[in-house]
Amino acid sequence: MTLSHADILRIMEEEGIRPSRALGQNFVGDPNTVRRIARLAEVGPESRVVEIGAGLGSLTLALAETGATVVAVEKDRYLLTVLSRIVADAPAVTVVSGDALSLDWDSMLVPGEWALVANLPYNIAVPLVVTVLEEVPQIVRMLVMVQREVGERLAARPGDEAFGAVSVKVAYWARARVAGRVPASVFVPRPNVESVLVSLERRAEVAVPPGVAAYRSICRLVNAGFTSRRKMLRRALAGMCRAPDFEQAGIEPSARAEELSIEDWGRLAGAVGEW
């Protein structure tokens, strides 16, 4: 059992809950949608799942239905009591109070492989995904529901309009794709933005071997390149890359940041070297 649109409205009325715009609270009130998310996340009886921003538990219940072990994280203290009561009869669900951007992941997650499944608000989506990829190797895959523009940035490829620094950083750690769209009509309250589901699968090996270039060196170049993304790289990276560096990496100095793949950035960082 999970929650319908009518269930969400009833619970909000009974508990005096007013969704927080600051926390990006839009609760999913459609059983088909949350079960679709659980299915796309490919979780089941042997899976361990951490859900960020569990809210009123719509998605939590759908994940529990699969037989997965679920750790449901919620920041809003006003929702925690209600959430705990809603999922009380769901097997293998643990409710955790915490801010997604300051969690002690090692103490929260038992050893083994985990999936992260979440309906993420706009303001934490990018930093959370990047932090998990950089710092939480236990999480080997993610399925996140985010604002369409954010999702397109996470999954963008070189040459795409949405391609940017975060796209490169994600590609270093994972393979990302937009797995589907979610209509605004399934949310309570209804948002004024489109939402998409983004699937991220952690690479068995990072896209650029550490022996070629360090991640921090790649990020330094990527950040500089996309800060002046309309400039040619020889200008955007002036003072960081010399002509021989571009030549060694096989990259045209007249190229722009959005044209380079993660492998290109890796070769360029390797040519520049540590300094």
DRENBATOR-79062 format. One record per residue (C-alpha): residue number from 1; residue in one letter; x, z, y. Coordinates in Angstrom, 2 decimals, always signed. Last residue first. Layout:
N
(node NUM,"A",(X,Z,Y));
...
END
This chain:
275
(node 275,"W",(+51.30,-9.83,+22.37));
(node 274,"E",(+50.42,-10.80,+18.82));
(node 273,"G",(+50.51,-14.51,+18.06));
(node 272,"V",(+49.39,-17.40,+20.24));
(node 271,"A",(+49.45,-19.76,+17.27));
(node 270,"G",(+47.52,-17.31,+15.13));
(node 269,"A",(+44.91,-16.87,+17.84));
(node 268,"L",(+44.53,-20.65,+17.99));
(node 267,"R",(+44.26,-20.95,+14.23));
(node 266,"G",(+41.63,-18.21,+14.12));
(node 265,"W",(+39.65,-19.72,+16.98));
(node 264,"D",(+39.53,-23.02,+15.09));
(node 263,"E",(+38.42,-21.25,+11.89));
(node 262,"I",(+35.65,-19.49,+13.83));
(node 261,"S",(+34.47,-22.90,+14.99));
(node 260,"L",(+35.32,-24.37,+18.39));
(node 259,"E",(+33.00,-26.61,+20.44));
(node 258,"E",(+31.30,-23.77,+22.33));
(node 257,"A",(+34.63,-22.73,+23.89));
(node 256,"R",(+35.29,-26.06,+25.58));
(node 255,"A",(+37.77,-28.73,+24.57));
(node 254,"S",(+40.25,-30.16,+27.11));
(node 253,"P",(+43.14,-28.22,+25.56));
(node 252,"E",(+42.50,-30.22,+22.35));
(node 251,"I",(+42.95,-28.05,+19.28));
(node 250,"G",(+45.36,-28.67,+16.41));
(node 249,"A",(+46.47,-25.04,+16.32));
(node 248,"Q",(+50.13,-25.95,+16.90));
(node 247,"E",(+49.16,-28.27,+19.78));
(node 246,"F",(+46.97,-25.66,+21.43));
(node 245,"D",(+49.76,-23.09,+21.18));
(node 244,"P",(+52.34,-25.62,+22.45));
(node 243,"A",(+50.26,-26.09,+25.63));
(node 242,"R",(+50.26,-22.37,+26.37));
(node 241,"C",(+47.47,-19.90,+25.66));
(node 240,"M",(+46.79,-16.55,+27.32));
(node 239,"G",(+47.75,-17.14,+30.96));
(node 238,"A",(+45.14,-19.85,+31.27));
(node 237,"L",(+42.49,-19.39,+28.59));
(node 236,"A",(+39.51,-20.69,+30.58));
(node 235,"R",(+41.72,-23.33,+32.24));
(node 234,"R",(+43.32,-24.86,+29.12));
(node 233,"L",(+40.04,-24.16,+27.35));
(node 232,"M",(+38.04,-26.52,+29.53));
(node 231,"K",(+35.62,-24.65,+31.75));
(node 230,"R",(+31.90,-24.41,+31.14));
(node 229,"R",(+32.37,-21.43,+28.82));
(node 228,"S",(+34.15,-19.30,+31.41));
(node 227,"T",(+33.32,-15.91,+29.92));
(node 226,"F",(+33.05,-17.79,+26.63));
(node 225,"G",(+36.77,-18.48,+26.42));
(node 224,"A",(+37.84,-15.03,+27.53));
(node 223,"N",(+35.64,-13.30,+24.96));
(node 222,"V",(+36.77,-15.70,+22.24));
(node 221,"L",(+40.45,-15.21,+23.05));
(node 220,"R",(+40.27,-11.42,+22.90));
(node 219,"C",(+37.99,-11.56,+19.87));
(node 218,"I",(+40.53,-13.63,+17.91));
(node 217,"S",(+43.27,-11.13,+18.72));
(node 216,"R",(+41.03,-8.25,+17.67));
(node 215,"Y",(+40.30,-9.98,+14.36));
(node 214,"A",(+44.00,-10.37,+13.57));
(node 213,"A",(+45.31,-13.86,+12.93));
(node 212,"V",(+46.63,-15.94,+10.04));
(node 211,"G",(+47.68,-13.09,+7.75));
(node 210,"P",(+44.34,-11.41,+8.36));
(node 209,"P",(+42.68,-14.39,+6.65));
(node 208,"V",(+40.13,-16.08,+8.96));
(node 207,"A",(+36.60,-16.43,+7.54));
(node 206,"V",(+36.61,-12.91,+6.12));
(node 205,"E",(+36.63,-12.64,+2.34));
(node 204,"A",(+33.58,-11.81,+0.18));
(node 203,"R",(+31.56,-12.91,+3.21));
(node 202,"R",(+28.71,-10.65,+4.30));
(node 201,"E",(+25.33,-12.37,+4.00));
(node 200,"L",(+23.21,-12.38,+7.16));
(node 199,"S",(+19.55,-13.41,+7.18));
(node 198,"V",(+17.78,-13.70,+10.53));
(node 197,"L",(+14.02,-13.34,+10.83));
(node 196,"V",(+12.51,-14.67,+14.03));
(node 195,"S",(+10.44,-13.32,+16.90));
(node 194,"E",(+8.75,-15.00,+19.86));
(node 193,"V",(+8.29,-13.06,+23.09));
(node 192,"N",(+5.38,-11.58,+25.05));
(node 191,"P",(+4.90,-8.78,+22.55));
(node 190,"R",(+1.56,-7.80,+20.95));
(node 189,"P",(+1.22,-4.03,+20.85));
(node 188,"V",(+0.95,-3.78,+17.91));
(node 187,"F",(+2.60,-6.76,+16.22));
(node 186,"V",(+1.23,-9.35,+13.78));
(node 185,"S",(-0.06,-11.63,+16.58));
(node 184,"A",(+3.44,-12.27,+17.92));
(node 183,"P",(+4.06,-14.67,+15.05));
(node 182,"V",(+7.17,-14.18,+12.87));
(node 181,"R",(+9.54,-17.09,+12.30));
(node 180,"G",(+11.76,-17.76,+9.32));
(node 179,"A",(+15.15,-17.43,+7.66));
(node 178,"V",(+17.36,-18.14,+10.68));
(node 177,"R",(+20.83,-18.31,+9.21));
(node 176,"A",(+23.98,-16.21,+9.08));
(node 175,"R",(+27.09,-16.35,+6.94));
(node 174,"A",(+29.19,-13.26,+7.50));
(node 173,"W",(+32.30,-11.58,+8.83));
(node 172,"Y",(+34.05,-14.13,+11.05));
(node 171,"A",(+30.75,-15.97,+11.57));
(node 170,"V",(+29.27,-12.90,+13.26));
(node 169,"K",(+32.17,-12.79,+15.72));
(node 168,"V",(+31.82,-16.51,+16.48));
(node 167,"S",(+28.06,-16.25,+17.09));
(node 166,"V",(+28.64,-13.18,+19.28));
(node 165,"A",(+30.95,-15.20,+21.54));
(node 164,"G",(+28.43,-17.98,+22.04));
(node 163,"F",(+26.39,-20.71,+20.36));
(node 162,"A",(+22.81,-20.82,+21.68));
(node 161,"E",(+23.01,-24.47,+22.78));
(node 160,"D",(+24.40,-25.44,+19.39));
(node 159,"G",(+27.74,-27.27,+19.46));
(node 158,"P",(+29.48,-24.82,+17.16));
(node 157,"R",(+26.88,-23.08,+14.97));
(node 156,"A",(+24.26,-20.51,+15.98));
(node 155,"A",(+23.02,-17.76,+13.63));
(node 154,"L",(+23.42,-14.69,+15.83));
(node 153,"R",(+22.61,-16.61,+19.01));
(node 152,"E",(+19.44,-18.09,+17.50));
(node 151,"G",(+18.31,-14.64,+16.44));
(node 150,"V",(+18.82,-13.27,+19.94));
(node 149,"E",(+16.78,-16.07,+21.51));
(node 148,"R",(+14.01,-15.59,+18.93));
(node 147,"Q",(+13.66,-11.84,+19.50));
(node 146,"V",(+14.71,-10.00,+16.37));
(node 145,"M",(+13.65,-9.34,+12.78));
(node 144,"V",(+16.71,-8.47,+10.73));
(node 143,"L",(+17.62,-9.28,+7.15));
(node 142,"M",(+21.04,-7.92,+6.36));
(node 141,"R",(+23.59,-8.23,+3.59));
(node 140,"V",(+26.67,-6.47,+2.27));
(node 139,"I",(+26.17,-3.10,+3.92));
(node 138,"Q",(+28.87,-0.93,+2.33));
(node 137,"P",(+31.39,-2.64,+4.65));
(node 136,"V",(+30.08,-0.61,+7.62));
(node 135,"E",(+32.49,-0.91,+10.57));
(node 134,"E",(+32.82,-4.49,+11.79));
(node 133,"L",(+29.69,-6.04,+10.28));
(node 132,"V",(+27.60,-2.96,+11.07));
(node 131,"T",(+28.94,-2.84,+14.63));
(node 130,"V",(+28.21,-6.55,+15.17));
(node 129,"V",(+24.62,-6.20,+13.93));
(node 128,"L",(+24.04,-3.06,+16.00));
(node 127,"P",(+25.56,-4.46,+19.19));
(node 126,"V",(+23.44,-7.63,+18.93));
(node 125,"A",(+20.08,-6.03,+18.10));
(node 124,"I",(+20.27,-2.96,+20.35));
(node 123,"N",(+18.54,-4.10,+23.54));
(node 122,"Y",(+16.18,-6.63,+21.95));
(node 121,"P",(+14.47,-4.22,+19.60));
(node 120,"L",(+15.24,-4.55,+15.89));
(node 119,"N",(+12.69,-4.83,+13.08));
(node 118,"A",(+14.99,-3.88,+10.23));
(node 117,"V",(+16.41,-4.51,+6.78));
(node 116,"L",(+19.96,-3.43,+5.97));
(node 115,"A",(+21.13,-4.00,+2.41));
(node 114,"W",(+23.47,-1.65,+0.59));
(node 113,"E",(+26.27,-1.90,-1.96));
(node 112,"G",(+27.75,+1.26,-3.44));
(node 111,"P",(+28.86,+4.68,-2.27));
(node 110,"V",(+26.10,+6.89,-0.83));
(node 109,"L",(+25.02,+5.99,+2.69));
(node 108,"M",(+24.32,+8.68,+5.28));
(node 107,"S",(+27.71,+10.39,+5.30));
(node 106,"D",(+29.60,+7.14,+5.66));
(node 105,"W",(+27.16,+5.72,+8.22));
(node 104,"D",(+27.49,+8.54,+10.72));
(node 103,"L",(+24.99,+6.97,+13.08));
(node 102,"S",(+25.73,+6.38,+16.77));
(node 101,"L",(+24.19,+2.98,+17.51));
(node 100,"A",(+21.23,+3.45,+15.17));
(node 99,"D",(+20.22,+6.68,+16.89));
(node 98,"G",(+19.13,+9.22,+14.30));
(node 97,"S",(+16.46,+11.12,+12.43));
(node 96,"V",(+16.50,+10.21,+8.75));
(node 95,"V",(+13.50,+9.65,+6.47));
(node 94,"T",(+14.32,+9.35,+2.77));
(node 93,"V",(+12.20,+7.07,+0.58));
(node 92,"A",(+12.65,+7.08,-3.21));
(node 91,"P",(+8.97,+6.84,-4.13));
(node 90,"A",(+6.31,+6.52,-1.44));
(node 89,"D",(+3.99,+9.53,-1.40));
(node 88,"A",(+5.43,+11.04,+1.77));
(node 87,"V",(+5.72,+7.65,+3.50));
(node 86,"I",(+2.89,+8.24,+6.00));
(node 85,"R",(+3.71,+11.94,+6.44));
(node 84,"S",(+7.36,+11.32,+7.20));
(node 83,"L",(+6.43,+8.59,+9.66));
(node 82,"V",(+4.01,+10.88,+11.51));
(node 81,"T",(+6.60,+13.65,+11.77));
(node 80,"L",(+9.31,+11.21,+12.88));
(node 79,"L",(+7.23,+9.35,+15.45));
(node 78,"Y",(+7.49,+11.85,+18.30));
(node 77,"R",(+11.20,+12.30,+17.58));
(node 76,"D",(+11.85,+8.63,+18.35));
(node 75,"K",(+15.19,+7.67,+16.75));
(node 74,"E",(+13.99,+6.55,+13.32));
(node 73,"V",(+16.08,+5.74,+10.24));
(node 72,"A",(+14.41,+4.97,+6.90));
(node 71,"V",(+16.73,+5.32,+3.89));
(node 70,"V",(+15.09,+3.36,+1.08));
(node 69,"T",(+15.75,+3.24,-2.67));
(node 68,"A",(+14.15,+0.00,-3.86));
(node 67,"G",(+11.16,-0.13,-6.20));
(node 66,"T",(+9.69,-3.21,-4.52));
(node 65,"E",(+6.81,-1.13,-3.14));
(node 64,"A",(+9.36,+1.02,-1.28));
(node 63,"L",(+10.34,-1.99,+0.85));
(node 62,"A",(+6.68,-2.62,+1.72));
(node 61,"L",(+6.17,+1.05,+2.57));
(node 60,"T",(+9.19,+1.07,+4.88));
(node 59,"L",(+7.99,-2.14,+6.54));
(node 58,"S",(+4.79,-0.49,+7.72));
(node 57,"G",(+6.43,+2.91,+8.24));
(node 56,"L",(+5.16,+4.07,+11.62));
(node 55,"G",(+8.45,+3.33,+13.38));
(node 54,"A",(+11.18,+2.53,+10.85));
(node 53,"G",(+13.72,+1.79,+13.57));
(node 52,"I",(+16.60,+0.91,+11.24));
(node 51,"E",(+15.90,+0.46,+7.54));
(node 50,"V",(+18.64,+1.21,+5.02));
(node 49,"V",(+18.15,-0.32,+1.59));
(node 48,"R",(+19.62,+0.46,-1.81));
(node 47,"S",(+18.56,-2.02,-4.48));
(node 46,"E",(+18.19,-1.61,-8.24));
(node 45,"P",(+14.38,-1.61,-8.21));
(node 44,"G",(+14.12,-4.57,-5.83));
(node 43,"V",(+15.46,-6.17,-2.67));
(node 42,"E",(+15.75,-9.89,-1.98));
(node 41,"A",(+15.53,-9.49,+1.80));
(node 40,"L",(+13.23,-12.51,+1.80));
(node 39,"R",(+10.81,-10.60,-0.47));
(node 38,"A",(+10.89,-7.46,+1.67));
(node 37,"I",(+10.27,-9.57,+4.78));
(node 36,"R",(+7.35,-11.35,+3.08));
(node 35,"R",(+5.93,-7.96,+2.12));
(node 34,"V",(+6.18,-6.90,+5.77));
(node 33,"T",(+4.42,-10.07,+6.93));
(node 32,"N",(+1.65,-10.03,+4.33));
(node 31,"P",(+0.84,-6.39,+5.09));
(node 30,"D",(+0.26,-7.08,+8.82));
(node 29,"G",(+0.45,-4.37,+11.44));
(node 28,"V",(+4.09,-4.55,+12.51));
(node 27,"F",(+4.79,-1.97,+15.22));
(node 26,"N",(+6.22,-3.06,+18.55));
(node 25,"Q",(+8.48,-0.36,+19.98));
(node 24,"G",(+11.25,-1.74,+22.18));
(node 23,"L",(+12.71,+1.72,+22.81));
(node 22,"A",(+12.24,+1.43,+26.58));
(node 21,"R",(+8.78,-0.09,+26.03));
(node 20,"S",(+7.76,+3.04,+24.19));
(node 19,"P",(+4.61,+2.70,+22.10));
(node 18,"R",(+1.93,+5.24,+23.06));
(node 17,"I",(+1.05,+7.55,+20.20));
(node 16,"G",(-1.81,+10.01,+20.63));
(node 15,"E",(-1.74,+10.89,+16.95));
(node 14,"E",(-5.31,+9.91,+16.11));
(node 13,"E",(-5.32,+6.86,+18.39));
(node 12,"M",(-1.92,+5.58,+17.25));
(node 11,"I",(-2.90,+6.15,+13.62));
(node 10,"R",(-6.17,+4.23,+14.08));
(node 9,"L",(-4.46,+1.32,+15.86));
(node 8,"I",(-1.82,+1.06,+13.13));
(node 7,"D",(-4.43,+1.20,+10.37));
(node 6,"A",(-6.50,-1.53,+12.06));
(node 5,"H",(-3.46,-3.85,+12.19));
(node 4,"S",(-2.86,-3.14,+8.51));
(node 3,"L",(-0.42,-0.70,+6.97));
(node 2,"T",(+1.17,-0.78,+3.51));
(node 1,"M",(+0.00,+0.00,+0.00));
END
